[in-house]
Amino acid sequence: MASVEFLIKQFLTPNKKSLDLSNQNIGDQGALLLAKSKSLKRLTRLSLPNNNIGDEGAAAIANSEMMKNLTDLDFYGNVISDDGVRAIAESPYMKNLKKLSLYGNLVEDDGAIAIAESATLSKLKHLFLTSNRVRRKGLEALTKVKSRTRLCHLHIDDLSDFLHEEDDDEDLDDDG
């Protein structure tokens, strides 16, 4: 992996508003360095697909004042779980996000619920949560938010794909 500062110089657009570091394997340590980089204070779009970033890196990005202008954050194909998502959902610096991609991470119901209940993410219009571990509770929370029109474009797995025999057994236990 090249140094993060070198990658920033190489891939930051001339207007300093967009940075795409797809497939650079920067990990949490690289995300921590990005979060501290003063070169990124005008950034509105940050793409970090396939970088082996976990909760620590996601939290560092989310809680960085340098990221306060972000409108588009792409964490496609990393290893972010509910703790990292909660950091994004609760960070005052993420209030301008309109698009959040967490496709192909480790997000479960608690992370989806954190997004659904987030007061910070009030401008969020596009959410990509397909190929995670979100199940019934998380999907229902997000669907309710979408029905209240905040989320215009919600990309999640179909709940029917996850109905198993155990789910039916639980329903029987509640009735009997």
N, C-alpha and C positions, 0 to 999 in steps of 0.2 A: 504494500500500500504506500502510495506517495504521501508526503506530508499534507495535512489538511490545509495549511496556508497555501501550498503549491496548488492543490486542487481548487481552492477558492479562486486564485488568480487565473487558473486555466479555464474554469467553467462559469464563473460569474459573468452575467451579461454586462455589456458596456454601461447600461443605465443603472446597474447594481441592484436590479429589482428581481432577478430570477437566478436561481442556482440549481443545477441538476447534477447530482452526484450519484446517479444510478450505478449500481454494481461496482462500487469502489471498496467495499468491505471495510468501512471505517469503524464499525462497531460502536460500542458505548463511548470509548475513549475519544474517537473522532467526533462523535456527537457533542461531547463535553467541550471539545475545542471549538466546534462550530458555534456553540451557544455563547462562547466568550468573544467571538471575533467581531471587532468593531467595524470590519469591512461590510458587515451584513445588516447594518442598522436601517437601510432603505429597502431591504428585501420584502417582497410581497408573495413570492412563490418559491417554495423549497421542496425539491424532489429528492427523496432518499430511498428509492426502492432497492431491495436486495442488498442491504448493508450490514446485516447481522446486528441491528440495533435492538436493544431490549428496553426494559422499563427505565433503567438509569439514564440512558441516552434520550429517551422520549421525554422524561421529566426535565432533563437539562434543557432541551430545546423549548419545551413548553414554558418553563420558568425563567427564560432569558428575556431580559428587556430588549435585547437586540432583535427579537422576533416579534415585537409588538405590532408591526405593520403587516404581518402575514395574512393573506387572504386564502392561500392555497397551500396545504401541507400534505405531502404524499409520503406515507410510510409503508407502501406496498411491499409485501414479502419480507418482513422483518420478524422479530421474535418478541413483540410487545404484547403484554398481557393486561389484565384489568388495572394494575397499579399504574402503568404508564398511561393508559387511557384516562384514568381518574385524574392524573396530573394535568393532562391536556384539558379535560372538562372543567377543572377548577382554577386553572391559571388565568389571572387577569390579563396576561399578555396575549392570550388566544382569542380575545373578544372580537377581532375583525375577521376570523376565519369564516369563509363562505363554502370552502370545499375541503373535506378531510377524507383521505384514503387510508384505510387500515386493512385493506384487502390482504388476505393471506397471512394473518398474524395469529396470536394466541388469545384473542379477546373472547371472554365468556359473558354470561348474563350480567354480572356486576358492572363490567365496563360499558356494555350497551345501555344499562340503566343510568350510569353516571352521565353518559352523553344525553340521554333523553331528559334527565332532570337538571341538566346544566343551565344555570342562569348566564354563565359566561358565553356560551356558544349560541347566543340568541340570533346571530346572523347566518348560522350554518344552513346552507341550502342543499348541498350535495354531500352525502355520506356513503362511503363504500365500505361495507363490512362483510362482504361475501367471503367465503372460505375461512371462517373463524370458528370458534366454538360457542357461538351465541345460540341459545336454544329458546324455549317457549317464553320464559319471563322477559328476557332481553328483547326478543322479537316483538312481543306484545307492547312493551314500553315504547319502543321506537315507532311502532305502527300508530300508537295513540298520538305521539308527537307529530307524526306526519299528517294525521287527520286534523290536527289543529293548525295545519298549513306552514309551520316553520320549515320543515324539511320538504322541499319540492321533489328532490330526487334521492330516494333511499334505495340502496342496493344491498340487499341482505339475502341470505339463503331462504328458500321456501320452507316454511314450518312443516309442511307435510313430508318433507324429505327426512325429518328427524323423528317422526312418530314411530315408536317401537312398541312391542308387546308390553314392555314394562309400563309405559305411559298408560295403556289401557287398564292394566292391573291396578295402578294407583287410583284411577278414576273409580274402579269397582270398590276399592277399600274405602273411599270417601262415602260411597252410597250405603255400604253395608256395615 
